[in-house]
Amino acid sequence: MQSVILTCVVALAAIVVVQGDTPGNCMYEDIRGTWTFKIGKGGNNNTLDCSNFQGPYVEQYEITLKYYANVSDTKGNEGFWTLIYNQGFEVVIDKRKFFAFSKFVGRKSYCSETLPGWAHNIDGTNWACYVGQKSKGEKKIRYSSKGKTSREFITPEFQENFVSAINSVQNSWTARTYDEFNYKTWASLMQKTGGPVADKSGLAKAQPTTPELEDLVSDLPANFDWRNVKGQNYVSPVRDQEACGSCYAFASMGMAEARVRIQTKLSQKPIYSPQDVLECSEYAQGCGGGFSYLVAGKYAQDFGIVEEKCNPYKGRDVPTCTTDPSCERVRAKDYSYIGGFYGNCSEPAMRRAIYDRGPVAVGFEVQSDFFFYSEGIYQGTGINFNPFVVTDHAVVIVGWGEDSDGKKFWNVKNSWGADWGDHGYFKIARGNDQQGIESCACESTLIVG
């Protein structure tokens, strides 16, 4: 296969996440400060299992995580760091990368410690395990506030009444009933996202538009969509994740598929394997959820992604990695959040990244009314089935536009099959951080080669 550079920046709005991931819940101020990383023996490759690492330690490395993604060490080196939602953080300094999830036990997060994580050179060599402990700065314990899922069944009568209520309170979009939802539980619908959200207090918000940001997009058209650029469609087909919280994997693969099409001028049209991510990535939790930053970016760089035929989608967790080992893995050359780091995303920067590089993977908050979307520009109605809770979901923004009334929107590819919504797509209001879709987790730099 011809080498392809895929640029994947993470612009997760509200969360590319999808949070069914871990119950971790550590915010920016909890993490910022001075840390000591205790590092184990190096010289390993990317098959290194760090899940139960407890030493021995051969090195202690002290770093200080500063404002605005800056980090320094005691040797005078400067580098970069970013939160990954509220679940963990990545540090790049002194030609090394460090990534770990924040420590949690049950629903309690110990934000001054990490779970065992992975360290390696920036060229992907010399792997080692490590653990981090905050030595200076405020130490905090947080609790996850994930809500309880409802086991109540959805009846045809409920759907009719719920849809009627949604359509009666607004005229921006239209809801409809779905036969496949009948006699399913609300909990089963939540499996089509990533699970209930955690406590969002302290999470990043979309950056306000400034004259400088507006200058970034002054040359862009009012309407743009990668499904129709000079008559060519660069977006891969809509797929169905089924009852598995794998939207983050589908969003990541969908972005990668589109960017390869763009970079090769449609000479390559791969379909990549979400199942490989579910089974083989230690950076995600299978059908329990994950983050596009860690899949489209870090996993794709450290391990590579494979085509669908190498591990066809099963829609469920499998305890071992069954990907065909003879398959070529396509690697990401680089990855980052739109805006450079988690918390610096904005609507103009998202449009610039989409236009210049291709579709982006984003996350947003799904309220119960969204499941019944049919057409139009979605805006949350606030009508939610109680005790159904808000969930997180990852999707792919393929373009943007304005309707005849001047209402701005994003064009978005979902992973609930082509029979849902507008042939598998939906429009959502743009410019007001609707459901957190501009808050900061968009993928923007994915390079596959």
C-alpha positions as a LaTeX table, in Angstrom:
\begin{tabular}{lrrr}
\hline
Residue & $x$ (\AA) & $y$ (\AA) & $z$ (\AA) \\
\hline
Met1 & 0.00 & 0.00 & 0.00 \\
Gln2 & 1.21 & 3.46 & $-0.84$ \\
Ser3 & 2.16 & 5.48 & 2.22 \\
Val4 & $-0.40$ & 8.04 & 3.27 \\
Ile5 & $-0.05$ & 10.85 & 5.75 \\
Leu6 & $-3.14$ & 11.17 & 7.76 \\
Thr7 & $-3.45$ & 14.17 & 9.97 \\
Cys8 & $-5.68$ & 13.74 & 12.92 \\
Val9 & $-6.39$ & 16.45 & 15.39 \\
Val10 & $-8.76$ & 15.85 & 18.20 \\
Ala11 & $-11.52$ & 18.34 & 18.50 \\
Leu12 & $-13.84$ & 16.69 & 20.79 \\
Ala13 & $-16.73$ & 18.81 & 21.44 \\
Ala14 & $-17.92$ & 18.29 & 24.84 \\
Ile15 & $-16.11$ & 15.05 & 24.72 \\
Val16 & $-15.03$ & 12.77 & 22.12 \\
Val17 & $-15.53$ & 10.64 & 24.39 \\
Val18 & $-17.38$ & 8.66 & 25.09 \\
Gln19 & $-17.65$ & 8.11 & 28.45 \\
Gly20 & $-18.40$ & 4.71 & 29.45 \\
Asp21 & $-14.73$ & 4.63 & 29.60 \\
Thr22 & $-13.23$ & 4.70 & 33.08 \\
Pro23 & $-14.86$ & 6.35 & 36.10 \\
Gly24 & $-11.90$ & 8.72 & 36.31 \\
Asn25 & $-12.87$ & 12.32 & 37.00 \\
Cys26 & $-9.81$ & 14.58 & 37.34 \\
Met27 & $-9.86$ & 18.17 & 36.09 \\
Tyr28 & $-7.20$ & 20.60 & 34.90 \\
Glu29 & $-6.53$ & 22.17 & 38.29 \\
Asp30 & $-6.34$ & 18.72 & 39.90 \\
Ile31 & $-3.58$ & 17.65 & 37.51 \\
Arg32 & $-1.56$ & 20.85 & 37.09 \\
Gly33 & 1.51 & 20.92 & 39.34 \\
Thr34 & 4.76 & 19.02 & 39.91 \\
Trp35 & 4.83 & 15.26 & 39.37 \\
Thr36 & 7.33 & 12.48 & 39.91 \\
Phe37 & 7.24 & 9.68 & 37.34 \\
Lys38 & 8.68 & 6.38 & 38.59 \\
Ile39 & 9.85 & 4.50 & 35.51 \\
Gly40 & 10.60 & 0.83 & 35.10 \\
Lys41 & 13.20 & $-0.91$ & 32.96 \\
Gly42 & 13.27 & 0.24 & 29.32 \\
Gly43 & 14.33 & $-1.49$ & 26.15 \\
Asn44 & 10.90 & $-3.03$ & 25.47 \\
Asn45 & 8.62 & $-2.78$ & 22.43 \\
Asn46 & 4.94 & $-1.92$ & 22.15 \\
Thr47 & 3.82 & $-5.37$ & 23.32 \\
Leu48 & 4.77 & $-4.35$ & 26.87 \\
Asp49 & 1.97 & $-5.03$ & 29.38 \\
Cys50 & 1.89 & $-2.32$ & 32.04 \\
Ser51 & $-1.50$ & $-3.16$ & 33.56 \\
Asn52 & $-0.09$ & $-4.64$ & 36.79 \\
Phe53 & 3.19 & $-2.73$ & 36.95 \\
Gln54 & 4.43 & $-2.14$ & 40.51 \\
Gly55 & 8.18 & $-1.78$ & 39.91 \\
Pro56 & 11.02 & $-2.21$ & 40.20 \\
Tyr57 & 11.82 & 1.39 & 39.30 \\
Val58 & 15.08 & 2.29 & 37.59 \\
Glu59 & 14.49 & 6.03 & 37.16 \\
Gln60 & 12.64 & 8.90 & 38.82 \\
Tyr61 & 11.75 & 11.82 & 36.58 \\
Glu62 & 10.35 & 15.09 & 37.95 \\
Ile63 & 8.26 & 17.39 & 35.75 \\
Thr64 & 6.05 & 20.41 & 36.28 \\
Leu65 & 2.78 & 20.70 & 34.36 \\
Lys66 & 2.12 & 24.39 & 33.79 \\
Tyr67 & $-0.63$ & 26.53 & 32.33 \\
Tyr68 & $-1.56$ & 26.28 & 28.66 \\
Ala69 & $-0.04$ & 22.89 & 27.94 \\
Asn70 & 3.55 & 23.79 & 28.87 \\
Val71 & 5.72 & 21.37 & 30.86 \\
Ser72 & 9.31 & 21.52 & 32.09 \\
Asp73 & 11.68 & 19.11 & 33.84 \\
Thr74 & 14.56 & 19.57 & 36.28 \\
Lys75 & 17.08 & 19.36 & 33.41 \\
Gly76 & 15.76 & 22.53 & 31.79 \\
Asn77 & 13.81 & 20.76 & 29.02 \\
Glu78 & 10.51 & 22.25 & 27.88 \\
Gly79 & 7.65 & 20.28 & 26.36 \\
Phe80 & 3.91 & 19.83 & 25.90 \\
Trp81 & 1.09 & 18.22 & 27.88 \\
Thr82 & $-2.64$ & 17.85 & 27.53 \\
Leu83 & $-5.53$ & 16.44 & 29.48 \\
Ile84 & $-7.50$ & 13.69 & 27.78 \\
Tyr85 & $-10.97$ & 14.75 & 28.85 \\
Asn86 & $-11.04$ & 14.09 & 32.61 \\
Gln87 & $-9.56$ & 10.61 & 32.38 \\
Gly88 & $-5.78$ & 11.07 & 32.22 \\
Phe89 & $-3.03$ & 13.09 & 30.56 \\
Glu90 & $-0.21$ & 12.83 & 28.05 \\
Val91 & 3.22 & 14.48 & 28.34 \\
Val92 & 5.76 & 14.95 & 25.54 \\
Ile93 & 9.20 & 16.11 & 26.70 \\
Asp94 & 12.89 & 15.31 & 26.25 \\
Lys95 & 12.13 & 13.17 & 23.18 \\
Arg96 & 9.81 & 10.93 & 25.22 \\
Lys97 & 6.06 & 10.44 & 25.54 \\
Phe98 & 4.21 & 9.50 & 28.72 \\
Phe99 & 0.56 & 8.53 & 28.95 \\
Ala100 & $-1.48$ & 7.18 & 31.87 \\
Phe101 & $-5.05$ & 7.22 & 33.13 \\
Ser102 & $-5.70$ & 8.89 & 36.48 \\
Lys103 & $-6.00$ & 6.45 & 39.36 \\
Phe104 & $-9.46$ & 5.41 & 40.45 \\
Val105 & $-10.93$ & 2.86 & 42.84 \\
Gly106 & $-14.62$ & 2.26 & 42.34 \\
Arg107 & $-16.15$ & 5.69 & 41.78 \\
Lys108 & $-13.37$ & 7.51 & 43.65 \\
Ser109 & $-10.63$ & 9.25 & 41.63 \\
Tyr110 & $-7.24$ & 9.91 & 43.21 \\
Cys111 & $-6.17$ & 12.83 & 41.07 \\
Ser112 & $-2.65$ & 13.06 & 42.48 \\
Glu113 & $-1.78$ & 9.57 & 41.23 \\
Thr114 & $-1.93$ & 7.65 & 37.96 \\
Leu115 & $-2.62$ & 4.07 & 37.09 \\
Pro116 & 0.37 & 2.29 & 35.52 \\
Gly117 & 1.05 & 3.93 & 32.16 \\
Trp118 & 3.33 & 3.71 & 29.15 \\
Ala119 & 6.50 & 5.67 & 28.33 \\
His120 & 8.46 & 5.47 & 25.09 \\
Asn121 & 10.67 & 7.50 & 22.79 \\
Ile122 & 8.86 & 9.73 & 20.30 \\
Asp123 & 9.90 & 7.37 & 17.51 \\
Gly124 & 7.97 & 4.56 & 19.22 \\
Thr125 & 11.01 & 2.68 & 20.57 \\
Asn126 & 12.35 & 1.89 & 24.05 \\
Trp127 & 9.08 & 1.25 & 25.88 \\
Ala128 & 8.82 & 1.21 & 29.68 \\
Cys129 & 6.07 & 1.22 & 32.31 \\
Tyr130 & 5.69 & 4.04 & 34.82 \\
Val131 & 3.46 & 5.44 & 37.52 \\
Gly132 & 3.03 & 9.11 & 38.38 \\
Gln133 & 2.54 & 10.82 & 41.71 \\
Lys134 & 1.92 & 14.49 & 42.28 \\
Ser135 & 4.52 & 15.89 & 44.65 \\
Lys136 & 3.59 & 19.59 & 44.63 \\
Gly137 & 0.35 & 21.42 & 44.06 \\
Glu138 & $-3.17$ & 20.79 & 45.32 \\
Lys139 & $-4.08$ & 17.12 & 45.73 \\
Lys140 & $-7.71$ & 16.16 & 45.33 \\
Ile141 & $-10.06$ & 13.20 & 45.44 \\
Arg142 & $-13.09$ & 13.41 & 43.18 \\
Tyr143 & $-16.12$ & 11.20 & 42.79 \\
Ser144 & $-17.75$ & 10.11 & 39.56 \\
Ser145 & $-21.40$ & 11.12 & 39.31 \\
Lys146 & $-22.49$ & 8.77 & 36.59 \\
Gly147 & $-26.23$ & 8.30 & 36.71 \\
Lys148 & $-28.14$ & 5.07 & 36.87 \\
Thr149 & $-29.40$ & 3.58 & 33.63 \\
Ser150 & $-33.08$ & 2.82 & 33.24 \\
Arg151 & $-34.27$ & $-0.72$ & 32.61 \\
Glu152 & $-37.73$ & 0.50 & 31.63 \\
Phe153 & $-38.92$ & $-0.64$ & 28.22 \\
Ile154 & $-39.71$ & 1.72 & 25.36 \\
Thr155 & $-43.22$ & 1.01 & 24.06 \\
Pro156 & $-44.74$ & 2.15 & 20.74 \\
Glu157 & $-47.16$ & 4.34 & 22.71 \\
Phe158 & $-44.31$ & 5.99 & 24.59 \\
Gln159 & $-42.46$ & 6.68 & 21.34 \\
Glu160 & $-45.54$ & 8.30 & 19.79 \\
Asn161 & $-46.11$ & 10.54 & 22.81 \\
Phe162 & $-42.43$ & 11.39 & 23.25 \\
Val163 & $-41.96$ & 12.27 & 19.57 \\
Ser164 & $-45.13$ & 14.34 & 19.58 \\
Ala165 & $-43.86$ & 16.31 & 22.58 \\
Ile166 & $-40.49$ & 16.95 & 20.91 \\
Asn167 & $-42.07$ & 18.19 & 17.68 \\
Ser168 & $-44.55$ & 20.41 & 19.55 \\
Val169 & $-41.96$ & 22.53 & 21.36 \\
Gln170 & $-39.72$ & 23.53 & 18.43 \\
Asn171 & $-39.60$ & 23.70 & 14.63 \\
Ser172 & $-35.84$ & 23.49 & 14.01 \\
Trp173 & $-35.85$ & 19.73 & 13.55 \\
Thr174 & $-38.19$ & 16.78 & 13.27 \\
Ala175 & $-38.33$ & 13.70 & 15.45 \\
Arg176 & $-39.83$ & 10.35 & 14.43 \\
Thr177 & $-40.41$ & 6.92 & 15.90 \\
Tyr178 & $-38.11$ & 3.98 & 15.19 \\
Asp179 & $-39.55$ & 0.48 & 15.10 \\
Glu180 & $-36.22$ & $-1.01$ & 16.18 \\
Phe181 & $-36.46$ & 0.88 & 19.49 \\
Asn182 & $-39.74$ & $-0.77$ & 20.47 \\
Tyr183 & $-39.50$ & $-2.94$ & 23.60 \\
Lys184 & $-35.84$ & $-2.08$ & 24.04 \\
Thr185 & $-34.73$ & $-0.63$ & 27.35 \\
Trp186 & $-33.33$ & 2.86 & 27.73 \\
Ala187 & $-30.19$ & 1.19 & 29.03 \\
Ser188 & $-29.80$ & $-0.65$ & 25.71 \\
Leu189 & $-30.09$ & 2.63 & 23.80 \\
Met190 & $-27.38$ & 4.09 & 25.98 \\
Gln191 & $-25.10$ & 1.31 & 24.77 \\
Lys192 & $-25.27$ & 2.98 & 21.36 \\
Thr193 & $-23.38$ & 5.88 & 22.90 \\
Gly194 & $-20.66$ & 5.59 & 25.51 \\
Gly195 & $-22.64$ & 5.54 & 28.70 \\
Pro196 & $-23.70$ & 8.13 & 31.28 \\
Val197 & $-21.62$ & 11.26 & 31.62 \\
Ala198 & $-19.45$ & 12.05 & 34.60 \\
Asp199 & $-19.37$ & 15.24 & 36.62 \\
Lys200 & $-18.62$ & 17.99 & 34.11 \\
Ser201 & $-17.84$ & 20.77 & 36.54 \\
Gly202 & $-14.50$ & 22.25 & 35.57 \\
Leu203 & $-14.36$ & 20.75 & 32.06 \\
Ala204 & $-13.24$ & 22.80 & 29.09 \\
Lys205 & $-15.64$ & 25.02 & 27.15 \\
Ala206 & $-15.38$ & 26.14 & 23.54 \\
Gln207 & $-13.13$ & 29.18 & 23.11 \\
Pro208 & $-14.96$ & 32.41 & 22.23 \\
Thr209 & $-14.65$ & 33.69 & 18.71 \\
Thr210 & $-12.13$ & 36.52 & 18.30 \\
Pro211 & $-11.15$ & 38.70 & 15.31 \\
Glu212 & $-7.97$ & 36.60 & 15.00 \\
Leu213 & $-10.00$ & 33.38 & 14.85 \\
Glu214 & $-12.39$ & 34.89 & 12.33 \\
Asp215 & $-9.41$ & 35.76 & 10.14 \\
Leu216 & $-8.62$ & 32.03 & 10.04 \\
Val217 & $-11.84$ & 31.33 & 8.15 \\
Ser218 & $-12.40$ & 34.55 & 6.22 \\
Asp219 & $-11.71$ & 32.73 & 2.95 \\
Leu220 & $-13.96$ & 29.73 & 3.63 \\
Pro221 & $-17.35$ & 29.21 & 1.94 \\
Ala222 & $-20.64$ & 29.45 & 3.83 \\
Asn223 & $-21.39$ & 25.84 & 2.91 \\
Phe224 & $-18.86$ & 23.02 & 2.65 \\
Asp225 & $-19.21$ & 19.23 & 2.79 \\
Trp226 & $-16.62$ & 16.51 & 2.07 \\
Arg227 & $-19.43$ & 14.36 & 0.63 \\
Asn228 & $-19.56$ & 16.68 & $-2.35$ \\
Val229 & $-16.37$ & 18.52 & $-3.27$ \\
Lys230 & $-16.48$ & 19.24 & $-6.99$ \\
Gly231 & $-18.79$ & 16.28 & $-7.39$ \\
Gln232 & $-16.59$ & 13.84 & $-5.45$ \\
Asn233 & $-17.50$ & 12.07 & $-2.19$ \\
Tyr234 & $-14.54$ & 11.59 & 0.16 \\
Val235 & $-16.50$ & 10.14 & 3.09 \\
Ser236 & $-16.75$ & 6.40 & 3.73 \\
Pro237 & $-20.15$ & 4.67 & 4.09 \\
Val238 & $-22.23$ & 4.94 & 7.26 \\
Arg239 & $-21.93$ & 1.89 & 9.53 \\
Asp240 & $-23.84$ & 0.57 & 12.55 \\
Gln241 & $-22.07$ & 0.11 & 15.88 \\
Glu242 & $-25.05$ & $-1.86$ & 17.20 \\
Ala243 & $-25.46$ & $-2.30$ & 20.98 \\
Cys244 & $-21.81$ & $-1.63$ & 21.81 \\
Gly245 & $-20.26$ & 1.56 & 23.14 \\
Ser246 & $-17.80$ & 1.65 & 20.25 \\
Cys247 & $-18.76$ & 5.01 & 18.75 \\
Tyr248 & $-15.28$ & 6.36 & 19.56 \\
Ala249 & $-13.73$ & 3.62 & 17.40 \\
Phe250 & $-16.16$ & 4.19 & 14.53 \\
Ala251 & $-15.61$ & 7.96 & 14.68 \\
Ser252 & $-11.83$ & 7.47 & 14.67 \\
Met253 & $-11.90$ & 5.01 & 11.78 \\
Gly254 & $-14.38$ & 7.16 & 9.85 \\
Met255 & $-12.10$ & 10.17 & 10.11 \\
Ala256 & $-9.08$ & 8.12 & 9.06 \\
Glu257 & $-10.97$ & 6.62 & 6.09 \\
Ala258 & $-11.99$ & 10.05 & 4.84 \\
Arg259 & $-8.53$ & 11.54 & 5.20 \\
Val260 & $-6.91$ & 8.70 & 3.28 \\
Arg261 & $-9.44$ & 9.26 & 0.50 \\
Ile262 & $-8.61$ & 12.97 & 0.48 \\
Gln263 & $-4.84$ & 12.54 & 0.60 \\
Thr264 & $-4.80$ & 9.91 & $-2.16$ \\
Lys265 & $-7.38$ & 11.70 & $-4.34$ \\
Leu266 & $-9.64$ & 8.65 & $-3.96$ \\
Ser267 & $-7.05$ & 6.19 & $-5.26$ \\
Gln268 & $-7.35$ & 4.43 & $-1.88$ \\
Lys269 & $-10.69$ & 3.82 & $-0.17$ \\
Pro270 & $-9.96$ & 1.75 & 2.93 \\
Ile271 & $-12.47$ & 0.66 & 5.53 \\
Tyr272 & $-10.67$ & 0.31 & 8.85 \\
Ser273 & $-11.49$ & $-2.09$ & 11.68 \\
Pro274 & $-13.20$ & $-0.76$ & 14.84 \\
Gln275 & $-13.11$ & $-4.31$ & 16.21 \\
Asp276 & $-9.30$ & $-4.24$ & 16.25 \\
Val277 & $-9.52$ & $-1.23$ & 18.56 \\
Leu278 & $-12.08$ & $-2.94$ & 20.83 \\
Glu279 & $-9.99$ & $-6.09$ & 21.18 \\
Cys280 & $-6.40$ & $-4.96$ & 20.91 \\
Ser281 & $-6.04$ & $-1.44$ & 22.33 \\
Glu282 & $-5.08$ & $-0.97$ & 25.97 \\
Tyr283 & $-5.87$ & 2.73 & 25.52 \\
Ala284 & $-9.62$ & 2.02 & 25.41 \\
Gln285 & $-12.20$ & $-0.10$ & 27.21 \\
Gly286 & $-13.80$ & $-1.99$ & 24.33 \\
Cys287 & $-17.60$ & $-1.70$ & 24.27 \\
Gly288 & $-17.28$ & 0.24 & 27.52 \\
Gly289 & $-16.08$ & 3.38 & 25.73 \\
Gly290 & $-12.97$ & 5.28 & 24.78 \\
Phe291 & $-11.53$ & 8.48 & 23.33 \\
Ser292 & $-10.75$ & 9.36 & 19.72 \\
Tyr293 & $-7.56$ & 11.13 & 20.82 \\
Leu294 & $-6.25$ & 7.82 & 22.15 \\
Val295 & $-7.49$ & 5.77 & 19.18 \\
Ala296 & $-7.17$ & 7.88 & 16.03 \\
Gly297 & $-4.05$ & 9.46 & 17.45 \\
Lys298 & $-2.04$ & 7.58 & 20.05 \\
Tyr299 & $-3.07$ & 3.98 & 19.24 \\
Ala300 & $-2.74$ & 4.64 & 15.51 \\
Gln301 & 0.77 & 6.00 & 16.05 \\
Asp302 & 2.02 & 3.49 & 18.63 \\
Phe303 & 0.46 & 0.35 & 17.13 \\
Gly304 & $-1.29$ & 1.21 & 13.87 \\
Ile305 & $-4.79$ & 0.47 & 12.59 \\
Val306 & $-5.86$ & $-2.29$ & 10.19 \\
Glu307 & $-8.47$ & $-2.77$ & 7.51 \\
Glu308 & $-11.86$ & $-4.28$ & 8.29 \\
Lys309 & $-11.07$ & $-7.62$ & 6.65 \\
Cys310 & $-8.29$ & $-8.17$ & 9.22 \\
Asn311 & $-10.81$ & $-8.22$ & 12.08 \\
Pro312 & $-14.47$ & $-7.90$ & 11.00 \\
Tyr313 & $-16.84$ & $-6.10$ & 13.35 \\
Lys314 & $-18.56$ & $-8.31$ & 15.93 \\
Gly315 & $-20.31$ & $-5.62$ & 17.98 \\
Arg316 & $-19.14$ & $-7.11$ & 21.27 \\
Asp317 & $-16.08$ & $-7.42$ & 23.45 \\
Val318 & $-13.69$ & $-10.28$ & 22.81 \\
Pro319 & $-11.17$ & $-11.20$ & 25.54 \\
Thr320 & $-8.22$ & $-11.63$ & 23.17 \\
Cys321 & $-6.90$ & $-9.79$ & 20.14 \\
Thr322 & $-8.01$ & $-11.81$ & 17.10 \\
Thr323 & $-6.70$ & $-9.43$ & 14.42 \\
Asp324 & $-4.88$ & $-11.27$ & 11.64 \\
Pro325 & $-1.20$ & $-10.76$ & 12.54 \\
Ser326 & $-0.17$ & $-10.84$ & 8.88 \\
Cys327 & $-2.14$ & $-7.68$ & 8.13 \\
Glu328 & $-0.26$ & $-4.44$ & 7.54 \\
Arg329 & $-0.81$ & $-1.81$ & 10.22 \\
Val330 & $-1.23$ & 1.76 & 9.04 \\
Arg331 & 0.32 & 4.26 & 11.44 \\
Ala332 & $-0.43$ & 7.83 & 12.39 \\
Lys333 & 2.49 & 10.18 & 11.94 \\
Asp334 & 1.10 & 12.85 & 14.24 \\
Tyr335 & $-1.98$ & 13.72 & 16.28 \\
Ser336 & $-3.25$ & 16.56 & 18.45 \\
Tyr337 & $-6.34$ & 18.40 & 19.61 \\
Ile338 & $-7.69$ & 21.20 & 17.45 \\
Gly339 & $-6.26$ & 24.30 & 19.05 \\
Gly340 & $-3.21$ & 22.31 & 20.13 \\
Phe341 & $-4.42$ & 20.95 & 23.47 \\
Tyr342 & $-7.59$ & 19.98 & 25.32 \\
Gly343 & $-9.43$ & 23.18 & 26.19 \\
Asn344 & $-8.36$ & 25.36 & 23.28 \\
Cys345 & $-10.92$ & 24.39 & 20.62 \\
Ser346 & $-13.19$ & 26.85 & 18.80 \\
Glu347 & $-15.75$ & 26.82 & 16.01 \\
Pro348 & $-13.53$ & 28.74 & 13.53 \\
Ala349 & $-10.54$ & 26.47 & 14.24 \\
Met350 & $-12.75$ & 23.44 & 13.65 \\
Arg351 & $-13.89$ & 24.74 & 10.26 \\
Arg352 & $-10.29$ & 25.54 & 9.28 \\
Ala353 & $-9.14$ & 22.03 & 10.23 \\
Ile354 & $-12.03$ & 20.36 & 8.38 \\
Tyr355 & $-11.46$ & 22.39 & 5.23 \\
Asp356 & $-7.67$ & 21.98 & 5.21 \\
Arg357 & $-7.31$ & 18.39 & 6.43 \\
Gly358 & $-10.65$ & 16.60 & 6.28 \\
Pro359 & $-13.48$ & 15.43 & 8.57 \\
Val360 & $-12.87$ & 15.51 & 12.32 \\
Ala361 & $-13.97$ & 13.18 & 15.11 \\
Val362 & $-15.89$ & 14.95 & 17.86 \\
Gly363 & $-17.88$ & 14.10 & 20.94 \\
Phe364 & $-21.07$ & 15.63 & 22.27 \\
Glu365 & $-23.73$ & 15.12 & 24.92 \\
Val366 & $-26.68$ & 13.01 & 23.81 \\
Gln367 & $-30.01$ & 13.79 & 25.44 \\
Ser368 & $-32.84$ & 11.30 & 25.07 \\
Asp369 & $-34.62$ & 13.40 & 22.40 \\
Phe370 & $-31.66$ & 12.95 & 20.03 \\
Phe371 & $-32.31$ & 9.23 & 19.56 \\
Phe372 & $-35.51$ & 10.14 & 17.68 \\
Tyr373 & $-33.94$ & 12.66 & 15.27 \\
Ser374 & $-35.13$ & 12.46 & 11.67 \\
Glu375 & $-34.18$ & 15.68 & 9.87 \\
Gly376 & $-33.50$ & 19.38 & 10.35 \\
Ile377 & $-31.01$ & 21.24 & 12.57 \\
Tyr378 & $-30.87$ & 19.51 & 15.93 \\
Gln379 & $-30.97$ & 21.56 & 19.11 \\
Gly380 & $-31.64$ & 20.00 & 22.50 \\
Thr381 & $-35.25$ & 20.47 & 23.62 \\
Gly382 & $-34.61$ & 19.66 & 27.26 \\
Ile383 & $-37.31$ & 16.99 & 27.05 \\
Asn384 & $-35.66$ & 13.98 & 28.66 \\
Phe385 & $-37.13$ & 10.75 & 29.86 \\
Asn386 & $-36.61$ & 10.62 & 33.62 \\
Pro387 & $-34.52$ & 8.92 & 35.02 \\
Phe388 & $-32.73$ & 8.64 & 31.68 \\
Val389 & $-29.51$ & 10.61 & 31.87 \\
Val390 & $-27.38$ & 12.54 & 29.41 \\
Thr391 & $-24.76$ & 10.36 & 27.68 \\
Asp392 & $-21.66$ & 11.00 & 25.61 \\
His393 & $-21.26$ & 10.04 & 21.96 \\
Ala394 & $-18.52$ & 10.31 & 19.31 \\
Val395 & $-19.27$ & 11.17 & 15.68 \\
Val396 & $-17.57$ & 12.66 & 12.59 \\
Ile397 & $-18.16$ & 16.22 & 11.35 \\
Val398 & $-17.90$ & 16.21 & 7.54 \\
Gly399 & $-18.86$ & 19.83 & 6.81 \\
Trp400 & $-20.99$ & 22.82 & 7.68 \\
Gly401 & $-23.60$ & 25.15 & 6.25 \\
Glu402 & $-26.36$ & 27.71 & 6.70 \\
Asp403 & $-30.05$ & 27.29 & 5.86 \\
Ser404 & $-32.25$ & 29.86 & 4.10 \\
Asp405 & $-33.01$ & 31.53 & 7.44 \\
Gly406 & $-29.34$ & 31.95 & 8.22 \\
Lys407 & $-29.26$ & 29.18 & 10.85 \\
Lys408 & $-25.77$ & 27.72 & 11.03 \\
Phe409 & $-25.15$ & 23.99 & 11.39 \\
Trp410 & $-22.63$ & 21.17 & 11.25 \\
Asn411 & $-23.13$ & 18.17 & 8.93 \\
Val412 & $-22.38$ & 15.08 & 11.01 \\
Lys413 & $-21.93$ & 11.37 & 10.26 \\
Asn414 & $-23.32$ & 9.02 & 12.90 \\
Ser415 & $-22.66$ & 5.29 & 13.43 \\
Trp416 & $-26.22$ & 4.03 & 14.02 \\
Gly417 & $-26.78$ & 2.73 & 10.50 \\
Ala418 & $-28.08$ & 4.37 & 7.32 \\
Asp419 & $-31.73$ & 3.94 & 8.37 \\
Trp420 & $-31.33$ & 6.31 & 11.31 \\
Gly421 & $-31.74$ & 10.08 & 10.91 \\
Asp422 & $-31.06$ & 11.54 & 7.47 \\
His423 & $-29.53$ & 8.43 & 5.86 \\
Gly424 & $-27.25$ & 8.03 & 8.86 \\
Tyr425 & $-26.39$ & 11.75 & 9.14 \\
Phe426 & $-27.71$ & 14.66 & 11.17 \\
Lys427 & $-27.35$ & 18.43 & 11.33 \\
Ile428 & $-26.67$ & 20.13 & 14.65 \\
Ala429 & $-26.64$ & 23.85 & 15.46 \\
Arg430 & $-23.23$ & 25.47 & 14.96 \\
Gly431 & $-21.59$ & 28.37 & 16.77 \\
Asn432 & $-23.26$ & 28.00 & 20.18 \\
Asp433 & $-21.48$ & 24.84 & 21.42 \\
Gln434 & $-24.70$ & 22.89 & 21.13 \\
Gln435 & $-24.54$ & 19.85 & 23.44 \\
Gly436 & $-20.83$ & 20.62 & 23.84 \\
Ile437 & $-19.92$ & 19.81 & 20.25 \\
Glu438 & $-17.37$ & 22.63 & 20.03 \\
Ser439 & $-15.90$ & 22.27 & 23.52 \\
Cys440 & $-12.62$ & 20.76 & 22.66 \\
Ala441 & $-11.86$ & 17.32 & 21.60 \\
Cys442 & $-11.75$ & 17.39 & 17.87 \\
Glu443 & $-9.20$ & 15.26 & 16.13 \\
Ser444 & $-7.27$ & 17.22 & 13.64 \\
Thr445 & $-4.01$ & 15.64 & 12.76 \\
Leu446 & $-4.02$ & 12.04 & 11.77 \\
Ile447 & $-1.29$ & 10.77 & 9.56 \\
Val448 & $-1.43$ & 7.32 & 8.23 \\
Gly449 & 1.46 & 5.76 & 6.40 \\
\hline
\end{tabular}
